[in-house]
Amino acid sequence: MAYAYLGPEGTFTQTALRRLLSFAPPDREPVLRPFPTVPASLEAVRRGDCRAAVVPLENSVRGVVPATMDQLASAEMHINAEVEVPVSFALMAPEGVAPKEVTVVHSHPHALGQCEDWLRTRLPGARTRGATSTAAAARAVADADAPGHAAVAAAEAADLYGLRILATGLGREAGAVTRFVSVAPRWSHPARTARERTSLLVSLGSAGPAPVPDVLNEFRTLGIRLSWIQSWPTGRALGSYHLFLDVDAHIDTRPLRLAMAAVQALGLDVRFLGSYPRWPAAA
């Protein structure tokens, strides 16, 4: 039983996957398979090589993860679980590299964004270089014979890749959190709890943002609380958007069904992305 995640070993995504599995252990010992990108993780699930993929959706400091948003908007995938993981960052480099010698800092763009204030004030002359994940950055620095190169990653990655931690607490916000979701081709009907969340995708089409107030009003009228609203471009034309919605209700509840029907009556397409326990419902 294999589960895909954004790798390599030592990413926050791997931590999220392990945390999810700890709340609902499978019957057999799971295999955790790292993949280099979010699309590659989800493609492994679509091929049937993995049961599900855990991918980052949004960060409390830097917002949504574009690769995940694109995949959810374009592919027939469903969310079956969510988990929030605190994220803190360390600067790490090969043995013998002093902080003042760092000239290039590697990491995932979200991590670099969260640490930009620290990097600007402490390493003003260093350049930044994007990587597919924080752990991939750490591995690249460890494997390369490049003096002055360092990585921003989870502290655990230093031990995994033989690096030395030069500094900790780099993030802009001490309480930063990333929300991860477990995605699969089919909705698995997770066990009901007292705290349910349903994710929906509303396609606004050529109407642009004009229908948004009417869409939101249908949920408000029926007493359904929206906990997340995010627009995302369709890529077809300027002003053409999808609308991601998280509502605090289960798909089987009558008010939510009525709200979805009302939105469809506006001439808009509504796609169900999954109902699952709201974090920390399983904690």
C-alpha positions as a Markdown table, in Angstrom:
| # | Residue | x | y | z |
|---|---|---|---|---|
| 1 | Met | 0.0 | 0.0 | 0.0 |
| 2 | Ala | 1.9 | 3.0 | -1.3 |
| 3 | Tyr | 1.3 | 6.7 | -0.6 |
| 4 | Ala | 2.9 | 9.5 | -2.7 |
| 5 | Tyr | 4.3 | 12.7 | -1.3 |
| 6 | Leu | 6.4 | 15.7 | -2.4 |
| 7 | Gly | 9.9 | 14.5 | -1.7 |
| 8 | Pro | 12.6 | 13.8 | -1.2 |
| 9 | Glu | 12.8 | 12.4 | 2.3 |
| 10 | Gly | 12.8 | 15.2 | 4.9 |
| 11 | Thr | 10.1 | 17.5 | 3.5 |
| 12 | Phe | 7.3 | 19.0 | 5.6 |
| 13 | Thr | 5.0 | 17.0 | 3.2 |
| 14 | Gln | 6.5 | 13.7 | 4.5 |
| 15 | Thr | 5.8 | 14.9 | 8.1 |
| 16 | Ala | 2.2 | 15.6 | 7.1 |
| 17 | Leu | 1.7 | 12.2 | 5.5 |
| 18 | Arg | 3.1 | 10.4 | 8.6 |
| 19 | Arg | 0.8 | 12.5 | 10.8 |
| 20 | Leu | -2.2 | 11.5 | 8.7 |
| 21 | Leu | -1.3 | 7.8 | 8.8 |
| 22 | Ser | -0.9 | 8.0 | 12.6 |
| 23 | Phe | -4.6 | 8.9 | 13.0 |
| 24 | Ala | -5.9 | 6.2 | 10.7 |
| 25 | Pro | -3.2 | 3.4 | 10.4 |
| 26 | Pro | -3.7 | 1.1 | 7.4 |
| 27 | Asp | -4.1 | -2.6 | 7.8 |
| 28 | Arg | -0.6 | -3.2 | 6.3 |
| 29 | Glu | 2.6 | -1.3 | 6.7 |
| 30 | Pro | 2.4 | 1.6 | 4.3 |
| 31 | Val | 5.1 | 2.5 | 1.7 |
| 32 | Leu | 5.9 | 6.2 | 1.5 |
| 33 | Arg | 7.1 | 7.1 | -2.0 |
| 34 | Pro | 8.7 | 10.5 | -2.6 |
| 35 | Phe | 8.2 | 12.3 | -5.9 |
| 36 | Pro | 10.0 | 15.4 | -7.2 |
| 37 | Thr | 6.9 | 17.6 | -7.8 |
| 38 | Val | 3.3 | 17.9 | -6.9 |
| 39 | Pro | 2.1 | 16.9 | -10.5 |
| 40 | Ala | 4.4 | 13.8 | -10.4 |
| 41 | Ser | 2.9 | 12.8 | -7.0 |
| 42 | Leu | -0.7 | 13.1 | -8.3 |
| 43 | Glu | 0.2 | 11.3 | -11.6 |
| 44 | Ala | 1.4 | 8.3 | -9.6 |
| 45 | Val | -2.0 | 8.2 | -8.0 |
| 46 | Arg | -3.9 | 8.6 | -11.3 |
| 47 | Arg | -1.8 | 5.6 | -12.7 |
| 48 | Gly | -2.8 | 3.5 | -9.8 |
| 49 | Asp | 0.8 | 3.2 | -8.5 |
| 50 | Cys | -0.2 | 4.8 | -5.2 |
| 51 | Arg | -3.3 | 4.9 | -3.1 |
| 52 | Ala | -3.3 | 8.6 | -2.4 |
| 53 | Ala | -0.9 | 11.6 | -2.6 |
| 54 | Val | -0.3 | 14.1 | 0.2 |
| 55 | Val | 0.4 | 17.6 | -1.2 |
| 56 | Pro | 0.7 | 21.1 | 0.3 |
| 57 | Leu | -2.3 | 23.3 | -0.4 |
| 58 | Glu | -1.7 | 26.6 | 1.4 |
| 59 | Asn | 0.6 | 28.3 | 3.9 |
| 60 | Ser | -0.5 | 30.8 | 6.5 |
| 61 | Val | 2.2 | 33.3 | 5.4 |
| 62 | Arg | 2.6 | 32.8 | 1.7 |
| 63 | Gly | -0.8 | 31.6 | 0.6 |
| 64 | Val | -1.8 | 28.9 | -1.8 |
| 65 | Val | 0.6 | 26.5 | -3.6 |
| 66 | Pro | 0.1 | 27.1 | -7.3 |
| 67 | Ala | 1.0 | 23.6 | -8.5 |
| 68 | Thr | -1.6 | 22.0 | -6.2 |
| 69 | Met | -4.3 | 24.5 | -7.2 |
| 70 | Asp | -3.7 | 23.8 | -10.8 |
| 71 | Gln | -4.0 | 20.1 | -10.3 |
| 72 | Leu | -7.2 | 20.3 | -8.3 |
| 73 | Ala | -8.7 | 22.6 | -10.9 |
| 74 | Ser | -7.8 | 20.6 | -13.9 |
| 75 | Ala | -8.0 | 16.9 | -12.8 |
| 76 | Glu | -10.8 | 14.8 | -11.5 |
| 77 | Met | -9.3 | 14.3 | -8.1 |
| 78 | His | -10.9 | 14.3 | -4.6 |
| 79 | Ile | -9.7 | 15.4 | -1.2 |
| 80 | Asn | -10.2 | 12.8 | 1.5 |
| 81 | Ala | -8.3 | 14.3 | 4.5 |
| 82 | Glu | -6.4 | 17.4 | 5.6 |
| 83 | Val | -3.7 | 18.1 | 8.2 |
| 84 | Glu | -2.0 | 21.2 | 9.4 |
| 85 | Val | 1.8 | 21.1 | 10.1 |
| 86 | Pro | 3.7 | 23.9 | 11.8 |
| 87 | Val | 6.7 | 25.0 | 9.7 |
| 88 | Ser | 10.0 | 26.4 | 10.9 |
| 89 | Phe | 13.1 | 26.8 | 9.0 |
| 90 | Ala | 16.9 | 26.3 | 9.5 |
| 91 | Leu | 19.8 | 27.5 | 7.4 |
| 92 | Met | 22.2 | 24.6 | 6.7 |
| 93 | Ala | 25.4 | 24.1 | 4.8 |
| 94 | Pro | 28.2 | 21.5 | 4.5 |
| 95 | Glu | 30.7 | 21.3 | 7.3 |
| 96 | Gly | 33.2 | 24.1 | 7.3 |
| 97 | Val | 31.0 | 26.7 | 5.7 |
| 98 | Ala | 30.5 | 29.8 | 8.0 |
| 99 | Pro | 27.4 | 31.9 | 7.8 |
| 100 | Lys | 29.4 | 34.9 | 6.5 |
| 101 | Glu | 30.6 | 32.7 | 3.6 |
| 102 | Val | 27.1 | 31.9 | 2.2 |
| 103 | Thr | 26.6 | 33.3 | -1.2 |
| 104 | Val | 23.7 | 31.3 | -2.6 |
| 105 | Val | 20.7 | 30.0 | -0.6 |
| 106 | His | 18.5 | 27.2 | -2.0 |
| 107 | Ser | 15.0 | 26.3 | -1.0 |
| 108 | His | 11.4 | 26.1 | -2.2 |
| 109 | Pro | 9.9 | 29.4 | -3.3 |
| 110 | His | 7.4 | 29.4 | -0.4 |
| 111 | Ala | 10.2 | 28.8 | 2.1 |
| 112 | Leu | 12.3 | 31.6 | 0.6 |
| 113 | Gly | 9.4 | 33.9 | 0.8 |
| 114 | Gln | 8.8 | 33.2 | 4.4 |
| 115 | Cys | 12.4 | 33.7 | 5.2 |
| 116 | Glu | 13.1 | 36.7 | 3.0 |
| 117 | Asp | 13.3 | 39.2 | 5.9 |
| 118 | Trp | 15.9 | 37.1 | 7.7 |
| 119 | Leu | 17.9 | 36.5 | 4.6 |
| 120 | Arg | 17.8 | 40.1 | 3.6 |
| 121 | Thr | 19.1 | 41.4 | 6.9 |
| 122 | Arg | 21.5 | 38.5 | 7.8 |
| 123 | Leu | 22.8 | 37.6 | 4.4 |
| 124 | Pro | 22.3 | 40.7 | 2.3 |
| 125 | Gly | 24.8 | 39.7 | -0.4 |
| 126 | Ala | 23.4 | 36.1 | -0.9 |
| 127 | Arg | 21.4 | 35.1 | -3.9 |
| 128 | Thr | 18.4 | 32.8 | -3.7 |
| 129 | Arg | 17.8 | 29.8 | -5.9 |
| 130 | Gly | 14.4 | 27.9 | -6.1 |
| 131 | Ala | 14.0 | 24.2 | -5.6 |
| 132 | Thr | 11.1 | 21.8 | -5.9 |
| 133 | Ser | 11.1 | 21.3 | -2.1 |
| 134 | Thr | 13.0 | 22.3 | 1.0 |
| 135 | Ala | 14.5 | 18.8 | 1.3 |
| 136 | Ala | 15.4 | 18.8 | -2.4 |
| 137 | Ala | 17.4 | 22.0 | -1.7 |
| 138 | Ala | 19.2 | 20.4 | 1.2 |
| 139 | Arg | 20.1 | 17.3 | -0.8 |
| 140 | Ala | 21.3 | 19.5 | -3.7 |
| 141 | Val | 23.6 | 21.5 | -1.4 |
| 142 | Ala | 24.9 | 18.3 | 0.1 |
| 143 | Asp | 25.6 | 16.7 | -3.2 |
| 144 | Ala | 27.1 | 19.7 | -4.9 |
| 145 | Asp | 30.7 | 20.7 | -4.6 |
| 146 | Ala | 29.8 | 24.4 | -4.5 |
| 147 | Pro | 31.5 | 26.5 | -1.8 |
| 148 | Gly | 29.2 | 29.1 | -0.3 |
| 149 | His | 26.0 | 27.3 | -1.0 |
| 150 | Ala | 23.4 | 26.7 | 1.7 |
| 151 | Ala | 19.8 | 25.5 | 2.0 |
| 152 | Val | 16.7 | 26.6 | 4.0 |
| 153 | Ala | 14.8 | 23.5 | 5.1 |
| 154 | Ala | 13.4 | 21.7 | 8.1 |
| 155 | Ala | 16.0 | 21.1 | 10.8 |
| 156 | Glu | 15.6 | 17.3 | 10.3 |
| 157 | Ala | 16.9 | 17.6 | 6.8 |
| 158 | Ala | 20.4 | 18.5 | 8.1 |
| 159 | Asp | 20.8 | 15.1 | 9.7 |
| 160 | Leu | 19.4 | 13.3 | 6.7 |
| 161 | Tyr | 21.8 | 14.9 | 4.2 |
| 162 | Gly | 24.9 | 15.5 | 6.4 |
| 163 | Leu | 24.7 | 19.2 | 6.7 |
| 164 | Arg | 25.4 | 21.5 | 9.6 |
| 165 | Ile | 22.8 | 23.9 | 10.9 |
| 166 | Leu | 24.0 | 27.5 | 10.8 |
| 167 | Ala | 20.9 | 29.3 | 12.1 |
| 168 | Thr | 17.3 | 28.5 | 13.2 |
| 169 | Gly | 14.1 | 30.4 | 13.4 |
| 170 | Leu | 14.4 | 32.0 | 10.0 |
| 171 | Gly | 10.6 | 32.3 | 9.2 |
| 172 | Arg | 8.8 | 35.6 | 9.3 |
| 173 | Glu | 6.1 | 34.3 | 11.6 |
| 174 | Ala | 6.9 | 32.0 | 14.5 |
| 175 | Gly | 3.5 | 30.3 | 14.2 |
| 176 | Ala | 3.5 | 29.6 | 10.5 |
| 177 | Val | 1.4 | 26.6 | 9.4 |
| 178 | Thr | 1.0 | 24.8 | 6.2 |
| 179 | Arg | -2.2 | 22.9 | 5.3 |
| 180 | Phe | -1.8 | 19.7 | 3.4 |
| 181 | Val | -4.5 | 17.5 | 1.8 |
| 182 | Ser | -4.6 | 13.9 | 0.9 |
| 183 | Val | -5.8 | 13.5 | -2.7 |
| 184 | Ala | -7.1 | 10.5 | -4.7 |
| 185 | Pro | -9.1 | 9.8 | -7.8 |
| 186 | Arg | -12.1 | 8.8 | -5.9 |
| 187 | Trp | -13.8 | 10.2 | -2.8 |
| 188 | Ser | -13.4 | 7.5 | -0.1 |
| 189 | His | -16.3 | 8.5 | 2.2 |
| 190 | Pro | -14.2 | 9.2 | 5.4 |
| 191 | Ala | -15.9 | 8.4 | 8.7 |
| 192 | Arg | -18.3 | 11.2 | 9.7 |
| 193 | Thr | -17.3 | 13.4 | 12.7 |
| 194 | Ala | -18.8 | 16.5 | 14.4 |
| 195 | Arg | -16.6 | 18.7 | 12.4 |
| 196 | Glu | -17.0 | 18.3 | 8.6 |
| 197 | Arg | -15.5 | 20.3 | 5.7 |
| 198 | Thr | -16.6 | 20.1 | 2.1 |
| 199 | Ser | -14.4 | 21.5 | -0.8 |
| 200 | Leu | -16.1 | 22.7 | -3.9 |
| 201 | Leu | -14.9 | 24.1 | -7.2 |
| 202 | Val | -17.2 | 26.6 | -8.9 |
| 203 | Ser | -16.4 | 27.5 | -12.5 |
| 204 | Leu | -17.4 | 31.1 | -13.2 |
| 205 | Gly | -16.6 | 30.9 | -16.9 |
| 206 | Ser | -16.7 | 34.0 | -19.1 |
| 207 | Ala | -18.8 | 35.9 | -16.6 |
| 208 | Gly | -15.7 | 36.8 | -14.6 |
| 209 | Pro | -16.1 | 37.7 | -11.0 |
| 210 | Ala | -19.6 | 39.2 | -11.4 |
| 211 | Pro | -21.5 | 36.1 | -10.1 |
| 212 | Val | -19.4 | 35.8 | -6.9 |
| 213 | Pro | -21.8 | 37.8 | -4.6 |
| 214 | Asp | -24.7 | 35.7 | -5.8 |
| 215 | Val | -22.8 | 32.5 | -5.2 |
| 216 | Leu | -21.8 | 33.5 | -1.7 |
| 217 | Asn | -25.3 | 34.6 | -0.9 |
| 218 | Glu | -26.8 | 31.2 | -1.7 |
| 219 | Phe | -24.6 | 29.7 | 1.1 |
| 220 | Arg | -25.3 | 32.5 | 3.5 |
| 221 | Thr | -29.0 | 32.3 | 3.0 |
| 222 | Leu | -29.0 | 28.6 | 3.9 |
| 223 | Gly | -26.8 | 29.2 | 7.0 |
| 224 | Ile | -23.7 | 27.5 | 5.6 |
| 225 | Arg | -20.4 | 28.9 | 6.9 |
| 226 | Leu | -17.7 | 29.3 | 4.3 |
| 227 | Ser | -14.2 | 28.8 | 5.8 |
| 228 | Trp | -12.1 | 29.4 | 2.7 |
| 229 | Ile | -12.6 | 31.3 | -0.6 |
| 230 | Gln | -9.9 | 31.4 | -3.3 |
| 231 | Ser | -10.2 | 32.5 | -6.9 |
| 232 | Trp | -7.9 | 30.8 | -9.4 |
| 233 | Pro | -7.5 | 31.5 | -13.2 |
| 234 | Thr | -8.8 | 29.0 | -15.6 |
| 235 | Gly | -5.9 | 29.8 | -18.0 |
| 236 | Arg | -8.4 | 30.2 | -20.9 |
| 237 | Ala | -8.6 | 34.0 | -20.9 |
| 238 | Leu | -8.1 | 37.1 | -18.7 |
| 239 | Gly | -10.9 | 37.4 | -16.2 |
| 240 | Ser | -11.9 | 33.7 | -16.4 |
| 241 | Tyr | -11.8 | 32.2 | -13.0 |
| 242 | His | -12.5 | 29.1 | -10.9 |
| 243 | Leu | -13.7 | 29.7 | -7.3 |
| 244 | Phe | -12.5 | 27.3 | -4.7 |
| 245 | Leu | -14.8 | 27.1 | -1.6 |
| 246 | Asp | -14.5 | 25.3 | 1.7 |
| 247 | Val | -17.7 | 25.1 | 3.6 |
| 248 | Asp | -18.3 | 23.7 | 7.1 |
| 249 | Ala | -20.8 | 21.1 | 6.2 |
| 250 | His | -20.9 | 17.5 | 4.8 |
| 251 | Ile | -22.0 | 16.8 | 1.3 |
| 252 | Asp | -24.9 | 14.7 | 2.5 |
| 253 | Thr | -26.5 | 17.5 | 4.4 |
| 254 | Arg | -29.7 | 19.0 | 2.9 |
| 255 | Pro | -28.7 | 22.7 | 3.1 |
| 256 | Leu | -25.5 | 22.1 | 1.3 |
| 257 | Arg | -27.2 | 20.1 | -1.5 |
| 258 | Leu | -29.7 | 23.0 | -1.8 |
| 259 | Ala | -27.0 | 25.6 | -2.0 |
| 260 | Met | -25.1 | 23.7 | -4.7 |
| 261 | Ala | -28.4 | 23.3 | -6.7 |
| 262 | Ala | -29.0 | 27.0 | -6.4 |
| 263 | Val | -25.5 | 27.9 | -7.6 |
| 264 | Gln | -26.0 | 25.5 | -10.6 |
| 265 | Ala | -29.3 | 27.3 | -11.3 |
| 266 | Leu | -27.2 | 30.5 | -11.8 |
| 267 | Gly | -25.8 | 28.7 | -14.8 |
| 268 | Leu | -22.5 | 27.9 | -13.1 |
| 269 | Asp | -20.7 | 24.5 | -12.9 |
| 270 | Val | -20.2 | 23.2 | -9.4 |
| 271 | Arg | -17.7 | 20.3 | -8.9 |
| 272 | Phe | -17.5 | 18.3 | -5.6 |
| 273 | Leu | -13.9 | 17.9 | -4.4 |
| 274 | Gly | -14.5 | 16.0 | -1.2 |
| 275 | Ser | -16.0 | 15.9 | 2.3 |
| 276 | Tyr | -13.6 | 15.1 | 5.2 |
| 277 | Pro | -13.0 | 15.9 | 8.9 |
| 278 | Arg | -11.8 | 19.4 | 9.5 |
| 279 | Trp | -8.5 | 19.6 | 11.2 |
| 280 | Pro | -8.0 | 19.0 | 14.1 |
| 281 | Ala | -11.1 | 16.9 | 14.2 |
| 282 | Ala | -9.0 | 13.7 | 14.2 |
| 283 | Ala | -6.6 | 15.0 | 16.8 |
